[in-house]
């Protein structure tokens, strides 16, 4: 998981809680664990952007969007 950087679902959920992020939805793929605060269909099309790496540890990608 997470390119061998030691992340598990449990450590990821602890990191989210420590940063006041809620993520009721989680989905595991072959090499990713995705947590969602909201579903993508609640966002305006073409409004997604990746937040800077200083907002998350290495191997964690945070996205934000504008709500419809």
PyMOL Python script that loads the backbone (N, CA, C, O; Angstrom):
from pymol import cmd

cmd.read_pdbstr("""\
ATOM      1  N   UNK A   1       0.849  -1.185   0.000  1.00  0.00           N
ATOM      2  CA  UNK A   1       0.000   0.000   0.000  1.00  0.00           C
ATOM      3  C   UNK A   1       0.886   1.236   0.000  1.00  0.00           C
ATOM      4  O   UNK A   1       1.891   1.281   0.710  1.00  0.00           O
ATOM      5  N   UNK A   2       0.530   2.212  -0.770  1.00  0.00           N
ATOM      6  CA  UNK A   2       1.193   3.525  -0.814  1.00  0.00           C
ATOM      7  C   UNK A   2       2.682   3.404  -1.147  1.00  0.00           C
ATOM      8  O   UNK A   2       3.518   4.056  -0.521  1.00  0.00           O
ATOM      9  N   UNK A   3       2.998   2.587  -2.110  1.00  0.00           N
ATOM     10  CA  UNK A   3       4.373   2.489  -2.586  1.00  0.00           C
ATOM     11  C   UNK A   3       5.374   2.070  -1.526  1.00  0.00           C
ATOM     12  O   UNK A   3       6.538   2.463  -1.596  1.00  0.00           O
ATOM     13  N   UNK A   4       4.952   1.282  -0.542  1.00  0.00           N
ATOM     14  CA  UNK A   4       5.861   0.816   0.485  1.00  0.00           C
ATOM     15  C   UNK A   4       6.176   1.855   1.550  1.00  0.00           C
ATOM     16  O   UNK A   4       7.135   1.688   2.305  1.00  0.00           O
ATOM     17  N   UNK A   5       5.395   2.916   1.627  1.00  0.00           N
ATOM     18  CA  UNK A   5       5.673   3.976   2.591  1.00  0.00           C
ATOM     19  C   UNK A   5       5.047   3.700   3.955  1.00  0.00           C
ATOM     20  O   UNK A   5       5.069   4.569   4.827  1.00  0.00           O
ATOM     21  N   UNK A   6       4.493   2.510   4.153  1.00  0.00           N
ATOM     22  CA  UNK A   6       4.000   2.124   5.466  1.00  0.00           C
ATOM     23  C   UNK A   6       2.573   2.525   5.788  1.00  0.00           C
ATOM     24  O   UNK A   6       2.126   2.327   6.918  1.00  0.00           O
ATOM     25  N   UNK A   7       1.853   3.077   4.842  1.00  0.00           N
ATOM     26  CA  UNK A   7       0.473   3.481   5.100  1.00  0.00           C
ATOM     27  C   UNK A   7      -0.446   2.271   5.037  1.00  0.00           C
ATOM     28  O   UNK A   7      -0.364   1.453   4.121  1.00  0.00           O
ATOM     29  N   UNK A   8      -1.315   2.176   6.022  1.00  0.00           N
ATOM     30  CA  UNK A   8      -2.389   1.188   6.013  1.00  0.00           C
ATOM     31  C   UNK A   8      -3.682   1.976   6.145  1.00  0.00           C
ATOM     32  O   UNK A   8      -3.647   3.190   6.349  1.00  0.00           O
ATOM     33  N   UNK A   9      -4.809   1.313   6.033  1.00  0.00           N
ATOM     34  CA  UNK A   9      -6.070   2.022   6.208  1.00  0.00           C
ATOM     35  C   UNK A   9      -6.152   2.630   7.605  1.00  0.00           C
ATOM     36  O   UNK A   9      -6.647   3.745   7.768  1.00  0.00           O
ATOM     37  N   UNK A  10      -5.674   1.909   8.604  1.00  0.00           N
ATOM     38  CA  UNK A  10      -5.717   2.408   9.973  1.00  0.00           C
ATOM     39  C   UNK A  10      -4.835   3.650  10.157  1.00  0.00           C
ATOM     40  O   UNK A  10      -5.277   4.634  10.750  1.00  0.00           O
ATOM     41  N   UNK A  11      -3.589   3.612   9.653  1.00  0.00           N
ATOM     42  CA  UNK A  11      -2.715   4.780   9.807  1.00  0.00           C
ATOM     43  C   UNK A  11      -3.254   5.962   9.007  1.00  0.00           C
ATOM     44  O   UNK A  11      -3.125   7.107   9.440  1.00  0.00           O
ATOM     45  N   UNK A  12      -3.849   5.704   7.859  1.00  0.00           N
ATOM     46  CA  UNK A  12      -4.433   6.777   7.062  1.00  0.00           C
ATOM     47  C   UNK A  12      -5.617   7.413   7.790  1.00  0.00           C
ATOM     48  O   UNK A  12      -5.748   8.637   7.805  1.00  0.00           O
ATOM     49  N   UNK A  13      -6.479   6.592   8.392  1.00  0.00           N
ATOM     50  CA  UNK A  13      -7.619   7.144   9.136  1.00  0.00           C
ATOM     51  C   UNK A  13      -7.152   7.958  10.349  1.00  0.00           C
ATOM     52  O   UNK A  13      -7.758   8.980  10.672  1.00  0.00           O
ATOM     53  N   UNK A  14      -6.095   7.524  11.017  1.00  0.00           N
ATOM     54  CA  UNK A  14      -5.548   8.309  12.140  1.00  0.00           C
ATOM     55  C   UNK A  14      -5.011   9.649  11.651  1.00  0.00           C
ATOM     56  O   UNK A  14      -5.220  10.672  12.304  1.00  0.00           O
ATOM     57  N   UNK A  15      -4.324   9.657  10.514  1.00  0.00           N
ATOM     58  CA  UNK A  15      -3.803  10.901   9.956  1.00  0.00           C
ATOM     59  C   UNK A  15      -4.958  11.848   9.613  1.00  0.00           C
ATOM     60  O   UNK A  15      -4.891  13.044   9.896  1.00  0.00           O
ATOM     61  N   UNK A  16      -6.006  11.311   9.007  1.00  0.00           N
ATOM     62  CA  UNK A  16      -7.174  12.132   8.666  1.00  0.00           C
ATOM     63  C   UNK A  16      -7.780  12.762   9.919  1.00  0.00           C
ATOM     64  O   UNK A  16      -8.048  13.963   9.943  1.00  0.00           O
ATOM     65  N   UNK A  17      -7.995  11.959  10.953  1.00  0.00           N
ATOM     66  CA  UNK A  17      -8.564  12.481  12.203  1.00  0.00           C
ATOM     67  C   UNK A  17      -7.676  13.550  12.824  1.00  0.00           C
ATOM     68  O   UNK A  17      -8.174  14.563  13.315  1.00  0.00           O
ATOM     69  N   UNK A  18      -6.369  13.330  12.804  1.00  0.00           N
ATOM     70  CA  UNK A  18      -5.428  14.285  13.397  1.00  0.00           C
ATOM     71  C   UNK A  18      -5.434  15.622  12.663  1.00  0.00           C
ATOM     72  O   UNK A  18      -5.019  16.638  13.222  1.00  0.00           O
ATOM     73  N   UNK A  19      -5.902  15.629  11.415  1.00  0.00           N
ATOM     74  CA  UNK A  19      -5.947  16.857  10.614  1.00  0.00           C
ATOM     75  C   UNK A  19      -7.383  17.337  10.386  1.00  0.00           C
ATOM     76  O   UNK A  19      -7.658  18.081   9.444  1.00  0.00           O
ATOM     77  N   UNK A  20      -8.293  16.902  11.262  1.00  0.00           N
ATOM     78  CA  UNK A  20      -9.700  17.315  11.197  1.00  0.00           C
ATOM     79  C   UNK A  20     -10.341  17.075   9.834  1.00  0.00           C
ATOM     80  O   UNK A  20     -11.132  17.890   9.359  1.00  0.00           O
ATOM     81  N   UNK A  21      -9.998  15.963   9.218  1.00  0.00           N
ATOM     82  CA  UNK A  21     -10.611  15.579   7.947  1.00  0.00           C
ATOM     83  C   UNK A  21     -11.506  14.377   8.206  1.00  0.00           C
ATOM     84  O   UNK A  21     -11.087  13.405   8.834  1.00  0.00           O
ATOM     85  N   UNK A  22     -12.714  14.445   7.732  1.00  0.00           N
ATOM     86  CA  UNK A  22     -13.622  13.308   7.878  1.00  0.00           C
ATOM     87  C   UNK A  22     -13.691  12.598   6.535  1.00  0.00           C
ATOM     88  O   UNK A  22     -13.653  13.240   5.486  1.00  0.00           O
ATOM     89  N   UNK A  23     -13.788  11.315   6.566  1.00  0.00           N
ATOM     90  CA  UNK A  23     -13.832  10.545   5.331  1.00  0.00           C
ATOM     91  C   UNK A  23     -14.692   9.313   5.538  1.00  0.00           C
ATOM     92  O   UNK A  23     -14.174   8.230   5.813  1.00  0.00           O
ATOM     93  N   UNK A  24     -16.001   9.471   5.409  1.00  0.00           N
ATOM     94  CA  UNK A  24     -16.880   8.325   5.632  1.00  0.00           C
ATOM     95  C   UNK A  24     -16.742   7.240   4.574  1.00  0.00           C
ATOM     96  O   UNK A  24     -17.095   6.086   4.818  1.00  0.00           O
ATOM     97  N   UNK A  25     -16.235   7.598   3.408  1.00  0.00           N
ATOM     98  CA  UNK A  25     -16.139   6.645   2.314  1.00  0.00           C
ATOM     99  C   UNK A  25     -14.676   6.289   2.054  1.00  0.00           C
ATOM    100  O   UNK A  25     -13.826   7.176   1.968  1.00  0.00           O
ATOM    101  N   UNK A  26     -14.383   5.000   1.930  1.00  0.00           N
ATOM    102  CA  UNK A  26     -13.037   4.544   1.581  1.00  0.00           C
ATOM    103  C   UNK A  26     -13.153   3.475   0.508  1.00  0.00           C
ATOM    104  O   UNK A  26     -14.059   2.642   0.537  1.00  0.00           O
ATOM    105  N   UNK A  27     -12.221   3.512  -0.441  1.00  0.00           N
ATOM    106  CA  UNK A  27     -12.207   2.506  -1.500  1.00  0.00           C
ATOM    107  C   UNK A  27     -10.777   2.090  -1.761  1.00  0.00           C
ATOM    108  O   UNK A  27      -9.904   2.939  -1.942  1.00  0.00           O
ATOM    109  N   UNK A  28     -10.531   0.810  -1.781  1.00  0.00           N
ATOM    110  CA  UNK A  28      -9.194   0.267  -2.018  1.00  0.00           C
ATOM    111  C   UNK A  28      -9.092  -0.171  -3.476  1.00  0.00           C
ATOM    112  O   UNK A  28      -9.965  -0.867  -3.995  1.00  0.00           O
ATOM    113  N   UNK A  29      -7.998   0.254  -4.129  1.00  0.00           N
ATOM    114  CA  UNK A  29      -7.666  -0.224  -5.465  1.00  0.00           C
ATOM    115  C   UNK A  29      -6.376  -1.023  -5.342  1.00  0.00           C
ATOM    116  O   UNK A  29      -5.909  -1.273  -4.231  1.00  0.00           O
ATOM    117  N   UNK A  30      -5.806  -1.419  -6.447  1.00  0.00           N
ATOM    118  CA  UNK A  30      -4.598  -2.239  -6.416  1.00  0.00           C
ATOM    119  C   UNK A  30      -3.471  -1.575  -5.633  1.00  0.00           C
ATOM    120  O   UNK A  30      -2.798  -2.233  -4.840  1.00  0.00           O
ATOM    121  N   UNK A  31      -3.260  -0.286  -5.848  1.00  0.00           N
ATOM    122  CA  UNK A  31      -2.134   0.376  -5.182  1.00  0.00           C
ATOM    123  C   UNK A  31      -2.528   1.674  -4.488  1.00  0.00           C
ATOM    124  O   UNK A  31      -1.663   2.488  -4.166  1.00  0.00           O
ATOM    125  N   UNK A  32      -3.817   1.877  -4.254  1.00  0.00           N
ATOM    126  CA  UNK A  32      -4.270   3.093  -3.593  1.00  0.00           C
ATOM    127  C   UNK A  32      -5.372   2.790  -2.595  1.00  0.00           C
ATOM    128  O   UNK A  32      -6.088   1.794  -2.693  1.00  0.00           O
ATOM    129  N   UNK A  33      -5.473   3.683  -1.641  1.00  0.00           N
ATOM    130  CA  UNK A  33      -6.593   3.679  -0.712  1.00  0.00           C
ATOM    131  C   UNK A  33      -7.179   5.073  -0.807  1.00  0.00           C
ATOM    132  O   UNK A  33      -6.507   6.049  -0.475  1.00  0.00           O
ATOM    133  N   UNK A  34      -8.421   5.182  -1.256  1.00  0.00           N
ATOM    134  CA  UNK A  34      -9.044   6.483  -1.491  1.00  0.00           C
ATOM    135  C   UNK A  34     -10.114   6.755  -0.449  1.00  0.00           C
ATOM    136  O   UNK A  34     -11.002   5.936  -0.213  1.00  0.00           O
ATOM    137  N   UNK A  35     -10.009   7.919   0.165  1.00  0.00           N
ATOM    138  CA  UNK A  35     -11.006   8.373   1.130  1.00  0.00           C
ATOM    139  C   UNK A  35     -11.716   9.576   0.534  1.00  0.00           C
ATOM    140  O   UNK A  35     -11.086  10.432  -0.086  1.00  0.00           O
ATOM    141  N   UNK A  36     -13.013   9.639   0.721  1.00  0.00           N
ATOM    142  CA  UNK A  36     -13.778  10.765   0.190  1.00  0.00           C
ATOM    143  C   UNK A  36     -14.595  11.413   1.280  1.00  0.00           C
ATOM    144  O   UNK A  36     -15.235  10.734   2.083  1.00  0.00           O
ATOM    145  N   UNK A  37     -14.570  12.743   1.303  1.00  0.00           N
ATOM    146  CA  UNK A  37     -15.448  13.488   2.191  1.00  0.00           C
ATOM    147  C   UNK A  37     -16.801  13.686   1.525  1.00  0.00           C
ATOM    148  O   UNK A  37     -17.843  13.657   2.180  1.00  0.00           O
ATOM    149  N   UNK A  38     -16.767  13.885   0.224  1.00  0.00           N
ATOM    150  CA  UNK A  38     -17.999  14.031  -0.567  1.00  0.00           C
ATOM    151  C   UNK A  38     -17.835  13.219  -1.842  1.00  0.00           C
ATOM    152  O   UNK A  38     -16.717  12.866  -2.215  1.00  0.00           O
ATOM    153  N   UNK A  39     -18.916  12.929  -2.494  1.00  0.00           N
ATOM    154  CA  UNK A  39     -18.866  12.173  -3.741  1.00  0.00           C
ATOM    155  C   UNK A  39     -18.548  13.120  -4.902  1.00  0.00           C
ATOM    156  O   UNK A  39     -18.978  14.273  -4.888  1.00  0.00           O
ATOM    157  N   UNK A  40     -17.804  12.652  -5.902  1.00  0.00           N
ATOM    158  CA  UNK A  40     -17.420  13.510  -7.020  1.00  0.00           C
ATOM    159  C   UNK A  40     -18.601  14.153  -7.757  1.00  0.00           C
ATOM    160  O   UNK A  40     -18.461  15.246  -8.306  1.00  0.00           O
ATOM    161  N   UNK A  41     -19.763  13.486  -7.774  1.00  0.00           N
ATOM    162  CA  UNK A  41     -20.899  14.081  -8.486  1.00  0.00           C
ATOM    163  C   UNK A  41     -21.488  15.293  -7.756  1.00  0.00           C
ATOM    164  O   UNK A  41     -22.385  15.954  -8.279  1.00  0.00           O
ATOM    165  N   UNK A  42     -20.989  15.586  -6.552  1.00  0.00           N
ATOM    166  CA  UNK A  42     -21.414  16.788  -5.828  1.00  0.00           C
ATOM    167  C   UNK A  42     -20.562  17.997  -6.207  1.00  0.00           C
ATOM    168  O   UNK A  42     -20.830  19.117  -5.771  1.00  0.00           O
ATOM    169  N   UNK A  43     -19.533  17.759  -7.024  1.00  0.00           N
ATOM    170  CA  UNK A  43     -18.607  18.825  -7.417  1.00  0.00           C
ATOM    171  C   UNK A  43     -18.934  19.357  -8.810  1.00  0.00           C
ATOM    172  O   UNK A  43     -19.480  18.654  -9.660  1.00  0.00           O
ATOM    173  N   UNK A  44     -18.582  20.615  -9.009  1.00  0.00           N
ATOM    174  CA  UNK A  44     -18.724  21.194 -10.340  1.00  0.00           C
ATOM    175  C   UNK A  44     -17.691  20.551 -11.247  1.00  0.00           C
ATOM    176  O   UNK A  44     -16.547  20.330 -10.850  1.00  0.00           O
ATOM    177  N   UNK A  45     -18.107  20.255 -12.466  1.00  0.00           N
ATOM    178  CA  UNK A  45     -17.217  19.643 -13.432  1.00  0.00           C
ATOM    179  C   UNK A  45     -16.004  20.538 -13.666  1.00  0.00           C
ATOM    180  O   UNK A  45     -16.141  21.761 -13.689  1.00  0.00           O
ATOM    181  N   UNK A  46     -14.848  19.967 -13.837  1.00  0.00           N
ATOM    182  CA  UNK A  46     -13.596  20.691 -14.097  1.00  0.00           C
ATOM    183  C   UNK A  46     -13.185  21.629 -12.967  1.00  0.00           C
ATOM    184  O   UNK A  46     -12.454  22.589 -13.210  1.00  0.00           O
ATOM    185  N   UNK A  47     -13.635  21.376 -11.736  1.00  0.00           N
ATOM    186  CA  UNK A  47     -13.252  22.250 -10.628  1.00  0.00           C
ATOM    187  C   UNK A  47     -12.272  21.583  -9.665  1.00  0.00           C
ATOM    188  O   UNK A  47     -11.899  22.179  -8.654  1.00  0.00           O
ATOM    189  N   UNK A  48     -11.854  20.359  -9.965  1.00  0.00           N
ATOM    190  CA  UNK A  48     -10.936  19.642  -9.075  1.00  0.00           C
ATOM    191  C   UNK A  48      -9.534  20.217  -9.179  1.00  0.00           C
ATOM    192  O   UNK A  48      -9.082  20.578 -10.265  1.00  0.00           O
ATOM    193  N   UNK A  49      -8.845  20.302  -8.038  1.00  0.00           N
ATOM    194  CA  UNK A  49      -7.433  20.687  -8.068  1.00  0.00           C
ATOM    195  C   UNK A  49      -6.701  19.963  -6.950  1.00  0.00           C
ATOM    196  O   UNK A  49      -7.266  19.688  -5.891  1.00  0.00           O
ATOM    197  N   UNK A  50      -5.438  19.662  -7.205  1.00  0.00           N
ATOM    198  CA  UNK A  50      -4.582  18.988  -6.238  1.00  0.00           C
ATOM    199  C   UNK A  50      -3.984  20.052  -5.328  1.00  0.00           C
ATOM    200  O   UNK A  50      -3.450  21.055  -5.802  1.00  0.00           O
ATOM    201  N   UNK A  51      -4.075  19.831  -4.023  1.00  0.00           N
ATOM    202  CA  UNK A  51      -3.464  20.753  -3.071  1.00  0.00           C
ATOM    203  C   UNK A  51      -1.963  20.511  -3.022  1.00  0.00           C
ATOM    204  O   UNK A  51      -1.510  19.407  -3.322  1.00  0.00           O
ATOM    205  N   UNK A  52      -1.200  21.498  -2.657  1.00  0.00           N
ATOM    206  CA  UNK A  52       0.259  21.402  -2.619  1.00  0.00           C
ATOM    207  C   UNK A  52       0.755  20.310  -1.701  1.00  0.00           C
ATOM    208  O   UNK A  52       0.074  19.925  -0.750  1.00  0.00           O
ATOM    209  N   UNK A  53       1.948  19.812  -1.987  1.00  0.00           N
ATOM    210  CA  UNK A  53       2.531  18.731  -1.195  1.00  0.00           C
ATOM    211  C   UNK A  53       2.770  19.118   0.254  1.00  0.00           C
ATOM    212  O   UNK A  53       2.867  18.243   1.114  1.00  0.00           O
ATOM    213  N   UNK A  54       2.868  20.413   0.547  1.00  0.00           N
ATOM    214  CA  UNK A  54       3.088  20.834   1.930  1.00  0.00           C
ATOM    215  C   UNK A  54       1.833  20.660   2.783  1.00  0.00           C
ATOM    216  O   UNK A  54       1.888  20.817   4.003  1.00  0.00           O
ATOM    217  N   UNK A  55       0.697  20.336   2.149  1.00  0.00           N
ATOM    218  CA  UNK A  55      -0.550  20.091   2.872  1.00  0.00           C
ATOM    219  C   UNK A  55      -0.718  18.635   3.293  1.00  0.00           C
ATOM    220  O   UNK A  55      -1.648  18.309   4.031  1.00  0.00           O
ATOM    221  N   UNK A  56       0.171  17.758   2.833  1.00  0.00           N
ATOM    222  CA  UNK A  56       0.042  16.332   3.135  1.00  0.00           C
ATOM    223  C   UNK A  56       1.418  15.681   3.125  1.00  0.00           C
ATOM    224  O   UNK A  56       2.330  16.177   2.464  1.00  0.00           O
ATOM    225  N   UNK A  57       1.579  14.583   3.845  1.00  0.00           N
ATOM    226  CA  UNK A  57       2.864  13.878   3.826  1.00  0.00           C
ATOM    227  C   UNK A  57       3.113  13.205   2.479  1.00  0.00           C
ATOM    228  O   UNK A  57       2.195  13.038   1.676  1.00  0.00           O
ATOM    229  N   UNK A  58       4.340  12.831   2.249  1.00  0.00           N
ATOM    230  CA  UNK A  58       4.707  12.154   1.007  1.00  0.00           C
ATOM    231  C   UNK A  58       3.823  10.926   0.787  1.00  0.00           C
ATOM    232  O   UNK A  58       3.615  10.124   1.696  1.00  0.00           O
ATOM    233  N   UNK A  59       3.309  10.797  -0.431  1.00  0.00           N
ATOM    234  CA  UNK A  59       2.470   9.662  -0.762  1.00  0.00           C
ATOM    235  C   UNK A  59       0.989   9.916  -0.548  1.00  0.00           C
ATOM    236  O   UNK A  59       0.166   9.057  -0.868  1.00  0.00           O
ATOM    237  N   UNK A  60       0.630  11.077  -0.012  1.00  0.00           N
ATOM    238  CA  UNK A  60      -0.769  11.407   0.203  1.00  0.00           C
ATOM    239  C   UNK A  60      -1.132  12.555  -0.731  1.00  0.00           C
ATOM    240  O   UNK A  60      -0.433  13.567  -0.792  1.00  0.00           O
ATOM    241  N   UNK A  61      -2.222  12.388  -1.448  1.00  0.00           N
ATOM    242  CA  UNK A  61      -2.665  13.415  -2.373  1.00  0.00           C
ATOM    243  C   UNK A  61      -4.032  13.917  -1.923  1.00  0.00           C
ATOM    244  O   UNK A  61      -4.961  13.132  -1.736  1.00  0.00           O
ATOM    245  N   UNK A  62      -4.145  15.217  -1.753  1.00  0.00           N
ATOM    246  CA  UNK A  62      -5.409  15.833  -1.366  1.00  0.00           C
ATOM    247  C   UNK A  62      -5.965  16.619  -2.527  1.00  0.00           C
ATOM    248  O   UNK A  62      -5.247  17.378  -3.177  1.00  0.00           O
ATOM    249  N   UNK A  63      -7.249  16.434  -2.787  1.00  0.00           N
ATOM    250  CA  UNK A  63      -7.936  17.160  -3.849  1.00  0.00           C
ATOM    251  C   UNK A  63      -9.039  18.010  -3.250  1.00  0.00           C
ATOM    252  O   UNK A  63      -9.592  17.680  -2.201  1.00  0.00           O
ATOM    253  N   UNK A  64      -9.350  19.088  -3.913  1.00  0.00           N
ATOM    254  CA  UNK A  64     -10.520  19.872  -3.516  1.00  0.00           C
ATOM    255  C   UNK A  64     -11.292  20.222  -4.779  1.00  0.00           C
ATOM    256  O   UNK A  64     -10.775  20.131  -5.893  1.00  0.00           O
ATOM    257  N   UNK A  65     -12.563  20.630  -4.575  1.00  0.00           N
ATOM    258  CA  UNK A  65     -13.392  21.011  -5.713  1.00  0.00           C
ATOM    259  C   UNK A  65     -14.404  22.053  -5.254  1.00  0.00           C
ATOM    260  O   UNK A  65     -14.595  22.286  -4.060  1.00  0.00           O
ATOM    261  N   UNK A  66     -15.039  22.666  -6.234  1.00  0.00           N
ATOM    262  CA  UNK A  66     -16.141  23.592  -5.947  1.00  0.00           C
ATOM    263  C   UNK A  66     -17.429  22.777  -5.972  1.00  0.00           C
ATOM    264  O   UNK A  66     -17.649  21.974  -6.879  1.00  0.00           O
ATOM    265  N   UNK A  67     -18.271  22.987  -4.975  1.00  0.00           N
ATOM    266  CA  UNK A  67     -19.544  22.268  -4.935  1.00  0.00           C
ATOM    267  C   UNK A  67     -20.511  22.851  -5.950  1.00  0.00           C
ATOM    268  O   UNK A  67     -20.450  24.037  -6.277  1.00  0.00           O
ATOM    269  N   UNK A  68     -21.402  22.006  -6.443  1.00  0.00           N
ATOM    270  CA  UNK A  68     -22.419  22.460  -7.405  1.00  0.00           C
ATOM    271  C   UNK A  68     -23.348  23.449  -6.751  1.00  0.00           C
ATOM    272  O   UNK A  68     -24.271  23.948  -7.395  1.00  0.00           O
TER     273      UNK A  68
END
""", "prot")
cmd.dss("prot")
cmd.show_as("cartoon", "prot")
cmd.util.cbc("prot")
cmd.orient("prot")
